[in-house]
Amino acid sequence: MRTCLIPVALICALVAPPIRGQEVPDLSEKTQGLEARSGLFTVYWDDAGGRVWLEIRDFGNDFLYLESLPYGLGSNDIGLDRGQLGDRLIVRFERYGPRVVLVAPNMKYRTPGAPSAEARSVRQAFADGVVWSFEVAAESDGAVLVDATDFIVRDAHGVVSQLKSAGQGIFALDRDRSTPVPDMLKSFPDNTELEARLTFTSDNPGQYVRDVAALPSSFSVRIRHSLIRLPGPGFQPRVFHPRAGYFGPQFEDYSKPIGEDLTVRYIARHRLVKRNPEAAISEPVQPIVYYLDPGTPEPVRSALLDGARWWADAFEAAGFRNAYRVEILPEDADPLDVRYNVIQWVHRATRGWSYGDAVTDPRTGEIIKGHVSLGSLRVRQDYLLAEGMLAPYVGDNASGLPADDDPMLEMALARIRQLSAHEVGHTIGLAHNFAASNKDRASVMDYPAPLATVAEDGRIDLSEAYAAGIGDWDKLAVRYGYGVPAAGQSEDAFLREVLRAAEDAGIDFITDSDARPAGAAHPGANLWDNGSDMIDALKREMDVRRVALQRFSEAVVRSGRPLALAEEVLVPLYLRHRYQIEATAKLLAGTEYAYVMRGESWRAPAPVSGDVQRAALDALLDVLSPDELVLRTEIVELVSPRPFGYPGNRELFERHTGLVFDPNAPAEALATHAIAFILNPERATRLVYQSDADPSLPSLLDVLDAAEKRFFERVIEDASAAEVLRVVQQAWLDGLVRLATDRDAASAVSARASEAIRRLGDRLAQVRETDREASAWRHHLMGQIRRFVDRPFATSDHTLDANIPPGSPIGMGDSNRVNRYERSVKLLGRYAARDQCTWSSK
């Protein structure tokens, strides 16, 4: 055997990059024999060396850079989904001697139309960024060749940081097991697509990674880098208005005259131009086309197509015929190719949110690509909701209803149509409108709850569970974003006309920031609610819940399945009214208002009337009556312990009873949930201040006194109901202590909450009972109150820790939560079987 020795100097000469002043090879010579893909940028693939080369001719001109995730990890808890879009930046290539840098100019601060010296002063004041630096490997005729391999094979999507933030351990990119994907190196006239397969490794991967990855210690995903030509001239930005309901870019314009608003706000919208500008309704020059993922199965595929196509009516109402359509994505098309607006059907191991995203031109707000990600498990949760209300598996249907006569499937598909329209709405520019459900379901951009009623024959009617078609608000919003002013009408006058039409129709626009907070004040801005009267809606939900719980039996579980699965059906049924509780709570110290600008018709913020607030409080306290909280013995006996192979999960009620179903855990979760809204610190502060300003409105003390009377004056003989009442009493005391000790609460609130605790102690001290259990409970509460009085700045030493099971699709806030049931299962060595369980979707 002979060993060939190669001089070190020769090796260095072969691999070293060219130095400044050193002559570089000719581009054609360097790329000879390499596979070329021509387009916006020409890409060369060196199969022998496993390298990607990029030819750059256009220096100094801006284009768009987008990174995305074609192959995901399949876990909503981690948040790395297939099709997820990442950062979007305007960038340009600049050459400095032997190097080419990819520069990201600062788009947050601009001076459009300003003199060059003024523009330069702003540009120099706010730092640009450099995305990457390349070494020039060859050049000719003004073009250079750079090695783009390291640019592609890197964690541009932030996978490592996302895993860390999700509590899944410390991972690192393994370069030896990462590579460009040759088949996904593509270039077209307006975009170039570069993709890499990246492998991430860890010595101690987290549980959620273990749940989904084939090899948790070394899993692979793919990251896409898209280089996109920016849209050409001819697009007219449209101004943002807070009542129009649009997302959009904004930037600071330092060329604005002193006294004017520096912030420029545009709405995001597709480019849509009438072929005949003079016609009231015209064909477009170029229609907006969306494509549905061909991997979507039937009957979901047809439902998604139907729902997404609803928007055609809105565009026609805005003056465009055949301007919007939805088709199936061709089999050879790439869903992340910027040329396609896509609706993707995304699978995860756990249920979660769906998303509507868009790639926009940050200079103008023009939407380049709409991209919807629909979670595939959500349709199954609607099916589960219907199972609980209908209890359908009886007689010949015990094993399941036929697909052509399945009311649960009908309801689930009605929801998926609405969801399809909703997410597409985001991709055409629209934000949530959580006030629309108050106006006869005026928008698909609200979050709809399935509407159920009790029919005359005592059965639950789901025939109108979800609305069909686009709403009146949606048509007005699309008109604002895409409509064209009439001949002789200015755009400003046209937009004001659209806003007036919405006002005349009585349709408000209130979005997330005013609807999602637990202490939100707007009484009409709610998620997952129905109707314009929150109190009546809560009572309707209670009627449906009462009837369904009375009929709840083994008929909610298909024949041949474990009866323990009845708990999966019980949870959303028992908590059916959870969002209507939240909506009703917003009536307490609620304030009606709108987003208004000076010069427009103005409605002063107005408090909800005292009569309505008191009725809302009564309805909320009715919800916490033991009569509504106690489960029938038949239900408790039905939910047997989980059998082998069917472990517990976070979709179930937490419990104090180990593996055996806890009959009071549902009441504990619901009481804690409802009381948290009643005693929200912000709501409590408004109660104090509103009664100071207007004594006809209820005060915080009025609310506290009414609840104390309801929870502590009633004497119940039935042992189970009495125990549930004690659960509510503990939840109330815990809520008072939290309110009194909340560092962010106003002093006026802390004072009143503390007074309510002392008053409750006085009440309990006067009670004389002969029942030993009642006496034990009274002394238990009094002990907590004494300890609070002795150290009032301490939190409760017996706080209920019942986390209510997830209702809305599970988000990152739930990702690290493991309830007591799961801990019990783990202790018995059965936790590993969780890998076999797929959670349903909301």
N, C-alpha and C positions, 0 to 999 in steps of 0.2 A: 504494500500500500504506500502510495506516494502522497506527500502533502505539498500543496502549492502555496507558496508564501507571496502575498501581494503587498507591496510597499504601502505603508500607512499614508504617505503623501498622495499616492495614486487614488486611494479610497476617498480621501478628503476632496480631491479634485472632482471625483465623480458625483459626490452628493452635496457639496457646498453650494450655496446660492451665489449668484453673481454679485460682485461687489461694485460700489459706485465707480463709474469710469470704465468698468470692464465691458467689453463688447458682448452682447447677448445674441443667441442664435436667431436666425430668421424664423418667423412664425410658421411658415409653410414647412420648413425643414423640421421644426420641433413637433409638428402635428402629423407628419407623414406616417401613414399606417394606422392612425387612430380613427375611431368611429365618431363621425361628426353629426350633431343634431343642430340644425340651423334654425334661427328664429330671432326673437328680440335680442338675445345673446346666443352666440354659438357655443355649444357645449361639446367637449371631446371626452370620450371615455377610453382610457388606457386599460384594456382588459388584462394585459400581462402584468402591469404594475399596480392595478387596482386603484388608479388615480383619476380624479376628475379635473379637467382643465377648462377654464373659462376664457373666452376671447372677449376683450373689451375694446370697443371702438369709440363709444360715446362718453366722453368725459365732461363732467360739469353739468349734465342735464339730469333733472330729477326723475326718479321712478319710484314705485311703491314696493316695499319689501314686507312680506308676510311670512310668518312661520306658523305651522299647524301640525296636527297630530293625526295622520292617516290611520294608524293602528294604535289603539288605546290599551289601557290596563283593565277595563271592564269593571271598575268599582266606583260607584257614585260617592262613597265615603272618601275616597282618595281624590277624585276629581280630575282624572286623566282619561277623558272619553275619546273614543273614535270620532274623528271629524272635528275635534275641538280647535277653534281658531285661536291663535296666540297674538303676539304683538304685531302691530301694523305701523310702519314708519315710512315717511318719505326719505329717500336716500339718494346719494349720487356718488359716482366714482371720481376720485381726484388722484392725479399722479404727482408724486414728489420723488424725482430721481428714479432710483431702482424700485420704489415701492408704490403700490396703489392702495389707497385707503377708501373704505366705504363709509362715507360721512352721512350722518343724520342731522340735517339742519334743524334749528330750534323753531318749531312751528307754533309755539305758544305765544310768541311775541313777534309782531310783524309791522310793517309800514307800507301797506299796499298803495302804490301811486305816489309815494313820497319822493322828494329829490334824493339823488344817490347818496349825498353826504349824510342826510338825515337818516336814510335807511341803513347806512353803514354804522352809524352811531348806535342804533338799536341792535343791529346784528352783532356788534362787538361787545355789547353789554350782557348778553345772555348766551350762555355756552351752548355750542353744538356738541354732538357726540360722534364717536368713531365706533362703528359696529365691528369692523375687522380691518386687518392690514394684510396685504398680499405682496409677495415678492414677484417682480417681473421676471419671467422665465424665457420669454421670446418676444420679438416685436417686428413689425414691418408695416409700412404705409400708414402710420398713425395708430395702428392697432397693437395691443399687447396681449400676451398670454400669461395667465396666472394659474397657479395650482389652487383649486378651490376645495380640495379634499378635506382639509382641516376645518374650513369654514362650514362644510356640510356635516361632518362627523363631529358634532359637539352638542352639548345640552342647551340648545337655543330655547327650548320650550320651558326650561326651569323644572325638569322632572325631579331632580334631586331636592330642590327646595320645597317643591310641592309635597313630596313624600315626607320630608322632615316636618313640615307644618301640619300634616295629617297624623303625626305621631307614629309613622311607620318605619322609623329607624334612619340610620345614616347610610345612604347609598353613594356609590361612586360610578362614574362612567368607565367601563372597561374598554379601552381603545382596541385591544387585541381581538375582542369579540364584537366590534362595531365596524360597519362598512357602508360605503355608498351602495345604493340599489340600482344597478345598471338599467333595468327596464323602466325605472321611474325617473330617468334623466331625459327630460323632454323640453323641446323649445318650439314655440309658435310665434307668429308675428307680433303678438301683443303680450306674451308672457313666457317665462322660462321656469320650468319646474325641476327642482333638485331634491332628492330624497335620500335619507340614510336610515339604516337599521342600527339602532343603538341598544347596547346591552348594559344594564345597571346591576351592580352587585352589592351585597351586604352580608355581613356575618350574622346579623340578627334582624331579619325582616319582620315587620309588624304583622299583626293578625290579618288585617284586611288584604295585604299583599299575599299572605299565605292562602287566603280564601280563593283568590282568583288566578294567581300566576301558576303556570305549569312548573316552573322552577323558581320558587320565591327568592332564592339567594342569587339568582342571575336571570332576570327576565328581560325581554326585549320589547321595545316599541319602535315606532318609526316617526321621524320628524321630517317635515316637508319645508323647503325654503322656496318661496315663490317670488320671482322678480317680475313686476307687473308694470306695463306701460300706463302712465297716467292718462286719464281721459283728455281728449282734445278740446278745443274751444267750442263755445256754443251753448254751454250749460249755464243757466242763470240761477245763482243761489237764491233761495227764498228765506225771508227773515223768520226767525223764531218768535213765537208768541206763547206765553205760559199756559194759555187756554186752548191752544191748537192741538196739543197732545202728541208732539213729535220730539224724538231725540235729535241730536245734531251736534256738529263740532262748534267750538267757540275758541276765540283767541283774543289777545290784547292788541289793539291797533294804536300804536304810539304816535301815529300821525293825526289822530283825532284832535280837533280844536279843544282848547281848555274849556271845561264845563260840560263837555259831552262824555257819554259813557265810553270808556276805553274798550269794553268788551263787545266784540262782534259775535253775534249768535246766528247760526244758520240751522235750518232743519235738514235732516237726512232724507233723501228721496231719489228714486230712480230717474234717469233721463227719459222723459216721455214727451214727444212732440207731435202735434196734430199734422196729419198730411195735408189737411185743408184748414188753415188757421181761421178762416172766416165762418166755417160751419159750426153750428151749435154742438153737433155730435160728429166726430170724424174718426176715421181709421188713423192709427199712429204711423209715423215714419218707421219706427222699429218697436215691436211689441215687447212687453215684459213676459218672459217665459220662465216658469219654474219647472224643475224636474224632480220626480219622486224616485227615491231609492228603489231599484228593481228587486232588492233583497227583502222588501216588505211583503209579508204573506197576505193572502186573502183570509177573511173578508176585510182585514184592516186596510189593505191596499186601496180598495174601492172607497172605503170611508174617508181615508186621508185625501184621496183625489177629490171627492165630493166637497169636503170642508175647505180645502185650499182654493177650490174654484169659486167659492162664494164671493171672493173679492172682485170677480168680474163685474158683478152688479154695482159695486161701489165705483169702479172706474167708468162704467157707462154713465152713472149718475153724475160723474165729474166731466162728462163730455167726450169720452173715448169709447169707440166701439171696437171690439176684438183687440183690445190693447193689452189684455192680460190672459194668459192661459197656463194650464198645468198639464204636463205630459210625463211619461215614464222615461227616466234617464236611459239613454242607449247603453247597451251592455259594454261597449268599448270606451265609454266616456269615464272620465275621472271625476268623482264628486268634489274633489278639492281644486279642480281646475277652475281658475277664476272666471272662465267664460260661461260657467253654468251656475244659475241660481238653483240650489238643491235643497230638498227635504230628505234628510237622512233618518233612517230607522236604526236607533242606537241601542245595543244590548248592554246591560250591566247586571252584576250579580245581586244588586239591591235596587229598590225603586228609588227614583229621584226626579228632579226637575227636568223639564224639557226646555230648550233654549231657541230663541230666534236671534241670530247674529247677522251682522252685515259688514262687508269690507267697503269702506267709504273713502272718497277723496277728501282728506282733511282740509284742503284749501277751500272747498266749495260745498261739501256735504253730499256730493253726488254718490249714490250707491253703485258700486261696481259689481258686487256679488252679494246676494242674499243667501244665508246658510242656516237652515233649521236642523236642530238635533232633537228628535222625539224619542223619549225613553220608552222602550218596548214593554216595560212591566206595568205602566200606568193603566193601561186598558184592563188589566187583570184586577186591579183594585176596584174599579167601578163595577166589575162583575161581582166581586166580593160584597160590595155595598148592597147590590140588588139581592144577592142571596139572603142576606140578613133580613131585608124587609119583606121578602116574598116567601121564605121558607118553602121552596118549591119541590123538594125531593120527597114526594109522597106517592104511594100506589105504584102505578106503572112508571112513574118518573123518578123512582128512588135512585136509579143509577145515573140520572142525568137527562136533561131535556134534549130533544133533537134540535139540530142547528137551525132548522127552518121554522121552529116554533119555540124560541128561547128568549123570553122577555129580559133576562139578564144580559144576554149578548146584545139585544137591541138597544138597551140603555147604554152599555159600554161603547158600542159603536157610535151612538149619538154623541157621546162625550168626546170620542176621538175625532169626530168631524169638527167639533168646536175647537178642540185643541190644535188641530191642523191649521184652522183659520187663525187662531190666536197667535201662534208662533210665526206664521207667515206675515201677520200684521206687524210684528216687530221688525221683520226684515224689509218691509217697505217704509219703515221709519217711525212706526207708532209705538207710544209708551202705553203702560197700563192705564185704564180708566176705571177706577174702583168705585166711582159714583154711578156707573151706568146701570147697575142692577136695580137701582131705585126707580129708573124710568123704563119699566117694562122691558128689561134686558136689552138696553139700547146699544150694547157693544159686545163684540167677541173679545175685546181687550180687557174685560173684567175677568175675575175668577169665578166661574159659576159653580154653585152647589146643586146637586141633583134635586129638583123639585119633586116632592112626593106629597100626596094628599090621601086622606082617608075617604074612600068612596061610601056611598049610601049603604052598600051591602057589608060594610065593615072591612073590606079588603083595601090594601094599599095600592094606589093608582100611580103608576110611573109613566103614563102616556105623554106627559109634558116635562119629563125630567130635565131635558136640555132643549134650548131653543135651536131652531134650524134657520140658517141664513144669516146674512150680514145685518147689523143693526143700524138704526138711524144715525147714531153717533159716528159709526164707521164711515158712512157715506159722507157726512159733513167733514170728517177729518181728511178723507182722501180728496175731497174737493178742495180743502185748504192747501194740501200738499201738491196736488197734481192738476187742479183745475186751471183754466185759462181765462183771463179777464175778457169781457165782451169788448167788441170794437169801441174804441174811444174811452174805455174804462182803465184807469190806472191800476197797477197791481196792488197798491196799498188800499185803494177803495174796494177792490175785489175781496181782499183778505178780510177787511173789516166787515164786509157784507156776509161772509161765511160765518164769522164769529157771532154776528147779530142773529143769524139764522139759528145757531145752536142755542143762543140765549132765549130767543122767542119760543123754541121748542122745549125749553125748560130742562135741557140736558147739560149738566155740569161736567167738568173734567177735573178730577182729583186723583192724583197718582200716588206712588209708593210712599214718598216721604211723609205724606199726611194720613196714610191708611195703615201702614204696617206697625208703627210703634205701639206698644201695649198701652201707653198713655195718650194715644191719639184722640183728638177732640171732635173731628168732623163726624156728625152722626150718620151721614150718608155714604161715607167712604169706607167700605168694608170688603174683606176677602171672603169668598165662599159663602155669600149670603143670598137671600132671595127676598124680593118684595120691597116696597117703599115704607112699610110700617114695621119697624124692627120688633116691636112688642108682639104684634099679631103673628109675625113670622116665627118668633120664638115659641109662641103657643102652638102654632101649627106643627113645628118640629117636635114639640113635646107630645102632641097627639099621635103623630106617626110613630114616634119612638115607643110610646106606651102600647100601642096596638101591636107593633112588631115584637116587643119584648113579651107580650102576653102570648103570642103565637110561637115564640122561639122554642124550638124542639130539635130532635135529631133530624128533622126535615131540612135543616140548614147544611147537613153534611151528606155527601153522596154515599150511597151504599158501597161498602168495601173500603172506606177510608176510616182512619181513627176518629172516634168521637171527640178526642181531645182537640181536634182541629176546629171544633165549634167555637173555641175561644177566638180564633182569628176572625170569625164572623161576628162574634159578640162585641169585640172591641170597637170597631167603627159604628156599630149600631148603638151601643150604650152611650158613646160619645158623639152621637149624630148631631147634637145641638151645640157642640163646642164653639163653632164659629158664630152661630147666632147669639150665643151668650156674650161673646166678645162684642158683637155689633150692638147688642142691647146695652151693654155696659158703657158704650160710647155716648149714650144719651145722658148719662150722669155727668153733669157739668159740661155737656156738649155745646159746641159753638158752630153754627152754620156760617160758612164763608165761601168766597170764591177767589180765584186768582184774578186780580183786576189791575188795570193800568189807569193812570190819570187821563182823563178825557173820555173814558168809557162810562157807560151806565154803571153805577156803583151801588153795591149792596153792603151796608155796614155789617160786620160780624154780629150775629144775634144769638143769644143763648137759647137753648132748648127750653120750652116753657116748663114751669114748675110742675104742672099737672102731669106732663109727659115724663119728666124725670122721676116723679114719685111712682108712676105706674111702671116705669122701667125697673125701679128698685124692687117693687113688689114681685114683678115677674122673675127677677133674678133670685130673690129669696125663695120663691116657689120652686125653682129648679133644685134648690138644696134641701127640700123637704124629704125626710126619710121615706115618705110614700113614693117618691120618684127615684130614690137611690137604692132601695133594698131590692136585691135580686130574688126571684122566686126560687124556692127549694129545688124545683125541677131543673132550673138552669144550672144551679150550683152542682147538682148531682150529675148533670150531663157532661160538664167539662171535667173529664177524668185526667189524671196525671199523664204526662206525655209518654208515649211508648218508645221503645228503643228504635232509633233511626229517625225520630221526629223531635229533635231537641228544641228547647225554647229559644226565643229570639226577642228582639226589642219591640216587636209588634204586639207583644202581649202585656197584660197588666203586671206591674211589679207586685211582689207579694211578701208577706211576713210568714208564710206557712211552708216555706221550702218548695218541694215539688208538687204539693197538693194545692189546688186552686184556692185562692183567698177570696171569700165571698164579699169582704169589705174593701178590698183593694180598689175595685172600680169606683166606689164612693169616695175613697180617699183621694184618688187621682182627680176626679171631677171637682170635688170640693176645693182642693188646693188650686186647681186651675181657675175656677170661677171667682174665688175670693181674691186671687192675685189681681184680677181685673177690677174688681170692686174697690180694692184698697191700693190701687196703683198710686204712687206718690204724686205724680203730676196731676192725676184726676182728683186726688184728695186736696191738693193745693187749689185747684180751680173751684172745688166745692166751697172751700173756706172763703175765697175771694168773691165768688159770685153772690153768696148770701150777704157778704158785707155791703156789696153794691146794690143788691135788690133782695130785701128780706122775704119776698114772696117765693124765692128759689130755695131749694133745700140746701142745708149746710152740711158740712162734714159730720157734725155732731148728730144731725138728724139721721144721716145714713147709719152711723155707728149705733145710735139708740135703737133704730128699727131692727137692725140685724141682731143686736143683743136680745131684744124682746122675742124675736122669732126663734132664735137658737137656744135660749136658756129658760124660757117660761113654759115650754111644752113638756108635759109629762107623758111618757109612752110606756104602755104595759108590755107590749110585745118585745121579747128579749133581743131579737135580731134588729128590729127597728131602733130600739134604744141604743144598741151598740153603734149603729150607723150614725145616729144623732151625735154620739160622743166623738165620732170621727170628724163630723162637721164642726163641733165645738172646738176640737183641738186645732183644726185648720184655721178657724176664726181667730183663736188666741195667737197662733203662730203668725198669722197675717198682721195682727195688731202690733205684735212685738217687732216684726220686721219693719213696719211702717214707723213705729216710734223710734227705732234705732237707725233708720236709714240716714246716712251722713249727707245724702243729696236732697233729702226732704226739707221743705221749708220749716222753720221753727214753729210756725203756727200749726202745722200738721203734726209734728212730733208732740207738741203740747197736748193736742186734742186726743191723739192716739194713746198717749200715756194716761190721760185722764180716763179714757174708756177702759183701760186695763185695770186701773185702781177701782173704778166703779163696778167692774165685773167682779173684782175680788170682794167688794162689799156685798154684792148680791149673793155670791156663793156662801159667804160667811153667815148669812141669815137663813140659809136653807137647813132644815132639819129632816133628815130622811131616816127611815128604819131599814131600808134595803142595803145590805152590806156592799154590793157591787156599786150602787149609786154613791154610797158614802166614800168608797175607795176612789171613785172617779172624781168626786168633788174635792177631796183632799189633794188629789194629784194635780188638778188645775190650780188650786189655791197655793200649792207649793211653788209652782212655776211663777205665779203672780208675785208671791213674796220675794222670790229671788230676783225678779225683774225690778221690783220696787227698791230692793237693797242695792242693786247695781244696774241702774236703768240704761246704761250705755252698752250693756252686753246683749247679744242676740239671744233668742230663745234657746234653752238647753234641751228642748224636745221639739225640734222642728220636723214636721212631716217631710220626708224626702221622696215622696212619690212623684216621680216624673211621669207626666201623662204620655202615653204612647204616641209616636209620631202621627200627625194628622196630615198636614201638608206634605208633599214629597220631601223625603229626607234630605237635609242639606248638611253642609259641613259642620254646623253647630251640634249635630247629633252624633258626629262620627266617633267620638271617644266615649260614648255613654254605654256602659254595660250595667244592666239592671240586676236586682238581687236574684231574679230567677236564673239568669245566665250564670251568676256566680255559684248558685247552688248546683247547677248542672255540671259546671266545671269541677267542683269538688268531688263529684261522683265519677269523674273520668270520662264523661260523655260529651264534653265540650267539642272534641275533635269532630264529632259527627255533624257539627254545624256546617261543615263544608258541603254536606249533601243538600242543605236547605236553601231554597230560593225564596227570598222575601217578596211579597206581593207589592204592588205599586199603587200609590195614591194618584 
